Amino acid sequence: MFKLATKNQRGFTLIEILVAITIIGLVLGVSINTFTSNTSHIDEAVSDVERAIRYSVDEAALRNSIIRTRFYLDGKPQKMSVEYGPDDSFVIPISQIEPADTSVLKEEENKKKNKEFDKKFNRVPEFNDGPRNIHESVRIIGVGSSLSGLLYLEGQASIYTYPSGEKDGGIIILGDDSIVTAVSFDPFLLGFKYERRLIEPDILYEELEAEQDKIAQEIFETWIKK
């Protein structure tokens, strides 16, 4: 048998339902807008990286010289620049490829060598005003190069492009508080490849960078084996 609703079993009124729908819509709207905003910043950073690499290829051919896309991983905001150097007869010293010896005895020597090496490079016109800033909500987690076979998580890292059109195979891994994005490229091809991984939503803020580093290392290890 069907039971009739009593006065104490009344349902929701139309106004109550509309109010509930409005509140849910506002909450979802804020969440979507926040995610879209963060995603747009990381997409903008990825576009800047792509533009710099393409620009390096063009400049290397026009100038008949080595070009480097340089990433400054320390500090806030992080920075990126494109610089031209010597012609194609220039040999990049091994000290610029392998990790620096950080012992106290070698520290001053490394600084001197790096300073002398940096003098051989100048910013291209588009970067005359200084390195470009990466948006503060985005972190360049690491820069990997096929030349060194290493993923750099701190300091400065460079991708070199040569007058022949060849460049170092590279991977630039960026992240924010919700996603890690990797953009990679081959030495002789002009296109880019992408990989994205979501960060677990329950990660604490103080654990975020460690989680980003972990994901970046996993992505790099897969990429370098290809």
N, C-alpha and C positions, 0 to 999 in steps of 0.2 A: 504494500500500500504506500501511496505517496503521503508525505507529511506536509502540512501547511506551515509556512513560516510564521512564527509568533512575533510579537513586538520586540522581544529581546533578541531576535535572530535576524534583524534587518540587515540588508546588504549595503554596499557603499553607494553613496549618492553620486550623481554625474559630476558635481563640482569637486568632490573628493578625488574621483578618478582623474579628472583633468589636472588638479593640483599635483597629484602624484606623478603623472606623465610629464608635467612641466619640470618638476624637480629632477627626475631621471634624465630628461633631455639636457638640462643645464649641466649636470655632472658629466654626462657623456661628452657634451660639447667642450667643456674645459679640458677633459682628458685628451680628446682628439686634437684639439688646437695645440696643446702642449707637445704632443707627440709629433704633429705635423711641423711645428716650429723647430723642434730639435732636429728632425729629419732634414729640413730645408737647410739648416746650418751645416750639417755634415755633408749633404749633397753639394753645397756651395764649395766646401773645402776640397772635396774630391774633384770638382770641376776646375778649381784653381791649380791643383796638382797636375791634372791632365793638360791644362793650358801651358803650364810651365815646361812640361816634358816636350810637348809639340813645338813650343817656341825654341827650346834648346836645339832640337833637330834642325829647324830652319836657320837659326843663328850659326850653328856649326858649319853648315854648308856655305852660307853667305860670307862668313869671316875666314873660312878655311882654318879654323882653330878649334881647340878643345873647349867645350862648354860644360859647366857643372851646374846642376840644380842642387842647391844646398839647403839642408833642413837644420834648423836650430831647435833641438828637442828640449833643451832646458829653459826654464823661465816661463813666465806668463805675461803676455801671450807668446805662444810659440811663433816662429817666423820661418819664412822661405824666401830664397832669392835665386836668381839666375845670373851667372857670371861667365865671362869669356876669358880664356887664358892663352897660352902659347899655341903655335901651329901644330900640325899633326906629327911633327918630328919629336915633340916633347914626350918624355916618358914619365908617367906618374910614379913617384917613388913608393916603394913597398910600405913605408911608414904611414902613408895615407890610406892604405888598404887594410892593414892588420890593426887590431886593437892596440892602443898605445900602452907602453909600459908605465904603470902608475906609481912605481916605486919613487920614493923621495929623491933618490939620486938621479933618476931619469926625468923628473917632472920639469925642471928648468930647461933641460936639453930638448924635451918634446915641445915645450912652448916656443923655444927659439926656432926649431925646425918648422913648426906649423906657421909661425909668423912669416918666415922667409917664403914658404910655399904659397901662403895666401897673397903675398905681394905680386905673384905672377897672374892673379886673376882680378878682373874689374867687372863691376856690374854692367849689364847691358842697359841701354837707354830706358827701357820700360821699368827698370828697377833702380834708376838713379837716385830716387828719393829714399831708398833704403829697402830692406827686406819687407815682404808682405806679411801682415799679421794673420794668424789663424784665429777664427772666432773663439772667444773664451769658453764657450760651451762644448767645444770640440778639442780633442787631444790627439796629436799625432803620436800614436803609441810606439811605433817603430818603423824603421826604414831598412829594408833588406836589399842586398845587392848580389848579383851573380858573380861579380868581380871578386868579392871577398868571401862570399858564402856565409855571411854573418847577418844577424838582425841586430841593428843598433837601437837601443832603447833610451839612450841618453847621450848628452854631448852634441856633436855635430856629425851629420852624415851627408854624403854627396853621391849623386848619380851622374856619371860622366857620359857625354855624347861627343862623337868624333866627326871630323869633316867627311868621312866616307859615308855617313848616314847611320853607322852602327852606334849603338849605345849600350850601356850596361843593362842587362836584364834586371828589373827591379820590382819591388813590391812596397807600397806605402800603405800602412795600416792605421786607420783612424777610428776613434770611438767617442761616444758620449755616454750618458748614464743609462742608455737603453739598448744600444746597438754598436756592433763593431763592423766596420766596412773596410775591405781590402781592395785596392786597385793595383793590378800588376800589368807588366808589359814585357815583351820579348825584345832581344837586341836588334832584330832586323824588321820587325813588324810595327805598323803604325797604330794598330788598334789596342784596346785595353780590355782586360778581363776583371770581373768583379766577384766578390764573395761577401755575403753578409751573415752575421750571426747575432741573434738576440741575446742580451744579457738577462739572466734570471732576475725577475722583478723584486725578489726579496733580498738581494745583495745589499749589505749595509754600505753607507757612503765611504766609510774608512777602508772598506775592502774592495772598492770599485777598481782602483788602479791595478791592484794585484790580479783581479779577475780579468781585466783588459789585457794585461801582460800575458796571462796564461793563454787566453784565446788567441792573441797575436802570435805567440810562439807556436801554437798548434797549426795555425794557418801557414806560417812561414815554413815550418818543417815539411808540410805537405807540398808547398810550392817549390821549394829548393830541390826536392827529389824528382820533379818532373823533367 
